[in-house]
Amino acid sequence: MVFSGSKEVSLRPFRMSDKERLVELANNKNISINLRDGFPHPYNIDDAERFIKNCINQNPVLNFAIELDGLYVGNIGLVMGKDVYRKSAEIGYFLGEPYWNMGIMSEAVNLMVDFGFENLDIVRIHTGVFEYNMASQRVLEKCGFYKEAVFKRAVFKNRRIWDEVRYAKLKTE
């Protein structure tokens, strides 16, 4: 299962052979400062193997490698809601720093949203972005997400308290 976009960007399931490249891209403070603390820094080979094993064992597969012209450049995935939130999913992603500001993540987000709405029984995809991550906010807005709310002083990251900006996109009927 591979999903391709218009800029030679595609999403595909992870392979264990991605682990060295994942470490190369993920072991970067400029990546980790924009992600939840569950994303380790420094990021090592054991972290990569654990993550990829979890992705390979998913059913259905919800986490994908982002490729640019066949080269692994980042991750994107959905986390399904539970209980009364079971018709929603949270999107999360990261892109290796050498590939920032090239339109790759916008393409990947659009592919992931299409996958989610077409293949999963969901009506809503949402996420929270740290207030200082303006690039991610621009990606979401470019992909048709709307700003739902600002959760004031909701995040403790890098020894400071930050606002979290919540975005969502609804499935059109």
VODO-791563 format. One record per residue (C-alpha): residue number from 1; x, y, z. Coordinates in steps of 0.1 Angstrom, whole numbers, plus 5000, padded with zeros to 4 digits. Last residue first. Layout:
<nodes>
+-----+------+------+------+
:   k :   xx :   yy :   zz :
+-----+------+------+------+
: NUM :    X :    Y :    Z :
...
+-----+------+------+------+
</nodes>
This chain:
<nodes>
+-----+------+------+------+
:   k :   xx :   yy :   zz :
+-----+------+------+------+
: 173 : 4797 : 5143 : 5030 :
: 172 : 4828 : 5164 : 5037 :
: 171 : 4851 : 5150 : 5064 :
: 170 : 4860 : 5176 : 5089 :
: 169 : 4894 : 5191 : 5095 :
: 168 : 4907 : 5202 : 5128 :
: 167 : 4933 : 5225 : 5145 :
: 166 : 4942 : 5232 : 5181 :
: 165 : 4968 : 5257 : 5191 :
: 164 : 4986 : 5248 : 5223 :
: 163 : 4998 : 5277 : 5245 :
: 162 : 5031 : 5273 : 5262 :
: 161 : 5046 : 5268 : 5296 :
: 160 : 5084 : 5266 : 5298 :
: 159 : 5110 : 5240 : 5308 :
: 158 : 5115 : 5228 : 5272 :
: 157 : 5078 : 5219 : 5269 :
: 156 : 5049 : 5223 : 5294 :
: 155 : 5017 : 5226 : 5274 :
: 154 : 4983 : 5239 : 5283 :
: 153 : 4991 : 5276 : 5290 :
: 152 : 4961 : 5287 : 5270 :
: 151 : 4944 : 5261 : 5249 :
: 150 : 4939 : 5281 : 5216 :
: 149 : 4908 : 5269 : 5197 :
: 148 : 4894 : 5255 : 5166 :
: 147 : 4919 : 5267 : 5140 :
: 146 : 4908 : 5253 : 5106 :
: 145 : 4924 : 5226 : 5086 :
: 144 : 4923 : 5231 : 5049 :
: 143 : 4957 : 5217 : 5039 :
: 142 : 4973 : 5252 : 5037 :
: 141 : 4960 : 5258 : 5073 :
: 140 : 4977 : 5227 : 5085 :
: 139 : 5010 : 5234 : 5068 :
: 138 : 5009 : 5270 : 5081 :
: 137 : 5004 : 5258 : 5117 :
: 136 : 5032 : 5234 : 5113 :
: 135 : 5056 : 5262 : 5102 :
: 134 : 5044 : 5284 : 5130 :
: 133 : 5056 : 5260 : 5157 :
: 132 : 5058 : 5286 : 5185 :
: 131 : 5023 : 5280 : 5198 :
: 130 : 5028 : 5243 : 5201 :
: 129 : 5005 : 5225 : 5177 :
: 128 : 4975 : 5203 : 5186 :
: 127 : 4958 : 5179 : 5162 :
: 126 : 4925 : 5170 : 5146 :
: 125 : 4910 : 5147 : 5120 :
: 124 : 4872 : 5144 : 5119 :
: 123 : 4845 : 5121 : 5104 :
: 122 : 4861 : 5087 : 5110 :
: 121 : 4853 : 5052 : 5098 :
: 120 : 4887 : 5047 : 5083 :
: 119 : 4896 : 5041 : 5046 :
: 118 : 4885 : 5072 : 5027 :
: 117 : 4886 : 5098 : 5055 :
: 116 : 4919 : 5086 : 5068 :
: 115 : 4937 : 5080 : 5035 :
: 114 : 4926 : 5114 : 5022 :
: 113 : 4938 : 5130 : 5054 :
: 112 : 4972 : 5112 : 5051 :
: 111 : 4976 : 5122 : 5015 :
: 110 : 4968 : 5159 : 5023 :
: 109 : 4992 : 5157 : 5052 :
: 108 : 5020 : 5143 : 5030 :
: 107 : 5016 : 5170 : 5004 :
: 106 : 5016 : 5197 : 5030 :
: 105 : 5047 : 5180 : 5045 :
: 104 : 5066 : 5181 : 5012 :
: 103 : 5060 : 5217 : 5004 :
: 102 : 5097 : 5225 : 5002 :
: 101 : 5100 : 5245 : 5034 :
: 100 : 5117 : 5218 : 5054 :
:  99 : 5134 : 5189 : 5037 :
:  98 : 5169 : 5191 : 5053 :
:  97 : 5151 : 5192 : 5087 :
:  96 : 5137 : 5157 : 5085 :
:  95 : 5099 : 5159 : 5085 :
:  94 : 5077 : 5151 : 5115 :
:  93 : 5041 : 5141 : 5118 :
:  92 : 5010 : 5137 : 5139 :
:  91 : 4973 : 5134 : 5131 :
:  90 : 4947 : 5128 : 5157 :
:  89 : 4916 : 5107 : 5148 :
:  88 : 4879 : 5111 : 5153 :
:  87 : 4849 : 5088 : 5150 :
:  86 : 4859 : 5069 : 5181 :
:  85 : 4859 : 5100 : 5203 :
:  84 : 4829 : 5087 : 5224 :
:  83 : 4850 : 5056 : 5233 :
:  82 : 4884 : 5058 : 5216 :
:  81 : 4901 : 5081 : 5191 :
:  80 : 4923 : 5067 : 5165 :
:  79 : 4959 : 5079 : 5163 :
:  78 : 4969 : 5089 : 5128 :
:  77 : 5004 : 5089 : 5112 :
:  76 : 5032 : 5107 : 5095 :
:  75 : 5069 : 5101 : 5094 :
:  74 : 5099 : 5117 : 5077 :
:  73 : 5123 : 5118 : 5047 :
:  72 : 5126 : 5082 : 5033 :
:  71 : 5140 : 5085 : 4998 :
:  70 : 5119 : 5071 : 4969 :
:  69 : 5115 : 5105 : 4951 :
:  68 : 5104 : 5120 : 4984 :
:  67 : 5092 : 5094 : 5008 :
:  66 : 5071 : 5098 : 5040 :
:  65 : 5071 : 5067 : 5061 :
:  64 : 5036 : 5057 : 5074 :
:  63 : 5018 : 5052 : 5107 :
:  62 : 4981 : 5040 : 5107 :
:  61 : 4985 : 5004 : 5095 :
:  60 : 4952 : 4986 : 5104 :
:  59 : 4963 : 4966 : 5122 :
:  58 : 4997 : 4978 : 5135 :
:  57 : 5025 : 4953 : 5138 :
:  56 : 5048 : 4971 : 5113 :
:  55 : 5043 : 5004 : 5131 :
:  54 : 5051 : 4989 : 5166 :
:  53 : 5082 : 4973 : 5151 :
:  52 : 5092 : 5006 : 5135 :
:  51 : 5089 : 5025 : 5168 :
:  50 : 5109 : 4999 : 5188 :
:  49 : 5136 : 4997 : 5161 :
:  48 : 5139 : 5035 : 5159 :
:  47 : 5142 : 5040 : 5197 :
:  46 : 5168 : 5012 : 5199 :
:  45 : 5188 : 5029 : 5171 :
:  44 : 5189 : 5062 : 5190 :
:  43 : 5170 : 5095 : 5193 :
:  42 : 5186 : 5120 : 5217 :
:  41 : 5160 : 5131 : 5223 :
:  40 : 5130 : 5109 : 5227 :
:  39 : 5095 : 5114 : 5212 :
:  38 : 5073 : 5107 : 5242 :
:  37 : 5081 : 5144 : 5252 :
:  36 : 5056 : 5156 : 5226 :
:  35 : 5070 : 5170 : 5194 :
:  34 : 5081 : 5205 : 5182 :
:  33 : 5113 : 5206 : 5203 :
:  32 : 5122 : 5171 : 5191 :
:  31 : 5127 : 5181 : 5155 :
:  30 : 5150 : 5210 : 5160 :
:  29 : 5168 : 5189 : 5186 :
:  28 : 5178 : 5164 : 5159 :
:  27 : 5181 : 5127 : 5163 :
:  26 : 5150 : 5121 : 5142 :
:  25 : 5166 : 5124 : 5107 :
:  24 : 5197 : 5102 : 5112 :
:  23 : 5178 : 5079 : 5135 :
:  22 : 5151 : 5074 : 5109 :
:  21 : 5177 : 5068 : 5083 :
:  20 : 5193 : 5040 : 5103 :
:  19 : 5159 : 5024 : 5111 :
:  18 : 5144 : 5025 : 5076 :
:  17 : 5156 : 4989 : 5069 :
:  16 : 5130 : 4977 : 5094 :
:  15 : 5104 : 4987 : 5068 :
:  14 : 5077 : 5013 : 5074 :
:  13 : 5044 : 5013 : 5054 :
:  12 : 5043 : 5038 : 5025 :
:  11 : 5035 : 5074 : 5020 :
:  10 : 5044 : 5092 : 4988 :
:   9 : 5058 : 5126 : 4976 :
:   8 : 5070 : 5128 : 4940 :
:   7 : 5053 : 5162 : 4940 :
:   6 : 5018 : 5152 : 4928 :
:   5 : 5010 : 5127 : 4956 :
:   4 : 5014 : 5090 : 4960 :
:   3 : 4999 : 5066 : 4984 :
:   2 : 5016 : 5032 : 4988 :
:   1 : 5000 : 5000 : 5000 :
+-----+------+------+------+
</nodes>
